[in-house]
Amino acid sequence: MADHRLPAAPLSFAHASDEVRRTAFRDDLVVRQIPAPTGIAPEAFALAGDIRPEVEGDDSPYGTGRFILLHDPAEPAAWNGSWRIVCFAQAPLESEIGTDPLLADVAWSWLIDALDSRGAAYHSASGTATKTLSKGFGSLAEEGDGAQIELRASWSPSGSMTGHVEAWAELVCMLGGLPPGSEGIALLGPQRATRD
């Protein structure tokens, strides 16, 4: 039987950014609207999220992220549509975890799993996962060795934006050591080894 329903009306940017703004987040993640980047798309909306920040408005020592919703009716070729989400998530790690050769693959899979578990339809995904190892010298030697994971990703969303922003929030928390269902669990502090 043929479907004679009219196609859904295109989602307006005001409606989409309203969906993002109304998303509820877990108490461990403090989310705020920030100025959106200019020059990338005619319309943009941005959020910053920090895991249990010590001072509101500062990046957290446990993990931080950014979520940017872009809309361009001209449909840039790389987007394969008029919508694009760009996200960033970063967290410190213990040095031993930072040397894991599968760490970047795991970080990317957490994003894909979070999108899939929320039914957040998407296409044209791309991104990078970067792990950084550091060692302090001179006056920074007391800080010891450290590691960090950073994921930068973008994809073209379809349908409601709520699942997409929820998936980003889950990614930030997962990288910071807070898997789903761990609300209220104590954190031990930034995961940086200290020297004896």
N, C-alpha and C positions, 0 to 999 in steps of 0.2 A: 504494500500500500504506500502510495507516495505521500510525503510529508508536505502539506500545503501551508504550514505556518510561515509567517514572515520571519526573515533572519533577525536576530537580536540587534537592537540599536547599538551603534558603537559606544563604548564606554567613554564618558567625558573625563578630561583631566581633573576637573573639580571633584567629580564623584570618586575617581580612583584615589586621589590624594586624601579624600575624606575617609575612605576605607582604611588606608594605611594609618591615618591619624587616630582612628577609633580602635585600633588593634589593642587588645589587652596583653600585657607582658607579665612574666613572673616577677616576683618581688626582688629577686637577686639582680635583675637587670634594670638599670635606670636608663630610660630612653627619653630623648628630648629632640625637638625639631631644631635643625641648624640651617644656616643659609645654604641654599642649593648652589652648585657650581653653575656658572654662566657660560654661554658660548658652545655648549655641547648639544643642546636641544632647545627648541622654543619654550618648552615647559619642563620644569624640574621641581622635585620635592625631595628633601633629604632629612634623614634621622641620624643621630649618633646614639650608641648604646654602650654602657660601661657596666661591667660586673662589679657590684658593690664598691662604687668609688668612695675614696676617703673624703673627698671634697666634691660636692656636686659641680659638674661642669668641667672637671679635670678627667683626663684619661685614667682608667683604673689600672692598678698594678697587677690585676688578675686577668684582664682581657678587655678588649674594646672593639668596636666595629662601627661601620657606616653603611647606610642603606640609601640608595639614590634611585628614585623613580623618574624616568625620562619619557617624554612624549614628543614625537615629531611626525605630524601628518604627512610629511614628504616621504616617509618610510625609507630611511637609509638602507642601502643594499646589505650591509653587514648585519642589520637587525632583522631583515626579512619581515618587517611589519612596522607599525608606528610606535610601539612601546618597547622600552628596554629598562632592565633593572641592572644596576651596578652595585656590587657590595664589596666590602672589605671586612676582614675579621683578623685579629691578631691577639696572641697570648704568649706569656713567658712559659718556658718548660724547664724541667730538670735537664742537665747536660746529657745524661744517659739516654733520655727519650729523644733529644734532639739529634742524636746520631743514628736513630733507627732509619734504615734505608726505605721503609715503606711509609714513613710519616706523611709525606706529601700526598701519596695515594689515599691514605686514610682520611686526611682532612678533606680532600675533594669528595670522597664517597660519603662523608657525613653531610655535606651540602646536598648532594643528589638524593640521599635517603630522606633528609628532612623535607625536601620539595615533594618527593613521591608520597611520603606518609601523610601529607596534608592535601593531596590531590591537586597540587599547584601545577597546572599544565604549563609547559614551557617548550621552547625550541631554540636553536642557534646558541647553545651555551658555549662559553669559553672562559678560560681563566688560568691562573698560575697559583701554585702553592710553593712558598719559599720557606726554607728552614735556615736559621742563622745560628751559628755558634760563636760565642764571644769569650774572650779572656782579658781580664783587666791587668794593666801594667802601671808601674809608678804609683801615683796617688790613688789610682783606681784598682790596685791589686787586691785591696781588702774586699772588694765586691765579689771576687771569685769568678768562677766560670759560669756561663749562662747560655741559654738557648732560647730561641723564639720561633714560633710558627706564624706565618702570615698567609692568608688566602685572599686573593683578589679574583672576583668572578663577575661575569655578566651573562644575562640570558634575556630572551624575549618572552614575556609572560602572556598567557591567554586567560581570559575570564577574570574572576575576582582577584584582587591584589592581596587579600587577607592572608591566604596560605603562603604567599611568597614572603611577606614580611615576617610571619611566624617562623618560617624555615630559616631565614637569616638570623633571627633572635636565637633559635636553637643552636645554630652553628656557632655563634659567638660564645654561648654558654658551654657547649661541648668542648671547644678549644680551650676554654678557661677551666676545664675540669668539673663542670656542672652538667651532667647528663640529665635528660628529662626525668622528672620525679624526684630530683635532689634538692628541691626548694628548702631553704632553712638549714642545710647541712653546713657545718663550720668549714671555712677555708683556712689552710695553714699559712697562707701568705704567698707572696710571689715565689715561684719555684725556681730559685737561683741558689746554687750551692755556695757556701762560704768557705774560705780558706782557713785552715788551722793556724 
